[in-house]
Structure formats: C-alpha cells, structure tokens
Amino acid sequence: GTVIIPFMKLETDEDFEKLNELARNVLDFFAENALDHERTGEMIERIGLANFLEAMNLPVDPNMISQPRANPYFRSDDWDEQVAKWIEHKQQAA
C-alpha cells in the first residue's frame, strides 16, 4: 500500500469528517478513472502517485512512502530550497 496521508489524527468529530470526505473523494475519483476490474492501488500505479495526489488536492509530504529506498544516494543540490518550502508548508498548516 501507499501512505497518502501520514499520521492523520482522528481525535475529534471534525477529524473523522475529514477522513470521510477523503474517502468519498477517492471513491468518486476511482469511479470516474479506474478501468474494469482494476483496484485502487493499480489505478494509482497506472496514473502515477503525483497525478493522484493532484486530483485529490493533497500536497506531497516527505512521509509518503510506497516502499523503502533501494538506492542510498540522493540529490542534495536543492536541499536548502526544499527545506525552506517544507518549513513554510508546516507553518501555513499550523
């Protein structure tokens, strides 16, 4: 499976309503875009996780994973930019 909303808190009725809204959106998107006999995960693989997240209006989060890294190398040439964007995103969410 793929984590699309990592660490979602479910402490209040509002939190549960957000989860219900997400589930309804996923089901609606699936009904419109899935092929016959295709599962949700297969549809996401076919269209791409980035396209699915865009359709669900969800921001990309570094905690979203589909599998552990097999390659220990990563690019760090824009590291400072990405950190600044992530910090700004977290401040806006707070």
N, C-alpha and C positions, 0 to 999 in steps of 0.2 A: 504494500500500500504506500501511498504518498501522503505525507503530512501537509495539508494545505493551510491549516490554522494551528500553529504550535501553541501549546499551553493556554488554551481558551478556558477562562474561568467560568464556572457555572454556579455562582453563588446567589444570584438574585433572579427574580422573575424576568427582568429585562435581559439578563444573560441568556436565559433559556429561550426568550423570544428571538434574540439574535441567532441562536443556533437553529431554531425553527425556520427563520427567514432564509438562512444559508441553505438549509436542506431543501426548501421549496425552490430556491433559485437553481440549485444543482439539478433537481428533478426536472424543472422546466427546460433547462438547457439541454439535459440529456434527451428529453422527449423530442426536442427540435433537431438535434445534431447527431445522435447515435445511429449507427447502421443496424440493420436487422441482426438480432442475436449477439449484439456487441454489449459488453459490460462497461461499466463506468470507467474503470481503470484502462481498459483497452481504448476507449474513446479518447481519454486524456493522452495516452501514448500516441495515438494517431494524429491528433490535432496539435499536440505539444503542450507542456505544462504552462509555458508563458502565455499561450493563447487562451487556455482555460482560465488562468488567473485573471487575465484581462477581461474576459467575458463575465466573470464573477465579480469584477470590480474589486479585486483583492490585491494589495501591494505585495511585492516579492519580499520575503523575510529570510534572512540567512539561516534561520532554524528550520526552514522547509527542506526536507531531505527525501529522496526516493531510494537511495542506497548509500552505504558507506563509500568513502573515497577509495578508489583503487590506485590512484596516482598521487604520490605525496607532494608533487610540485604544484605551485600556484603562482599566478602573476601578481606582482605587488606594485607595478608601475603606477597604478591609480589608487593605491591603498588609502592615501590621505583623503582623496575626494570621496571615496566610498564610505569611509568612517564618518566624515562630515555629513553626508547625506543620511546615514543611518541615525546619527545623533539628532539631526533636525527632525527626522521622521518620528523618533521616540518622543521628542519634546512636543511636537504637534499632537501626538496621540494622548499625551498626559493632560 
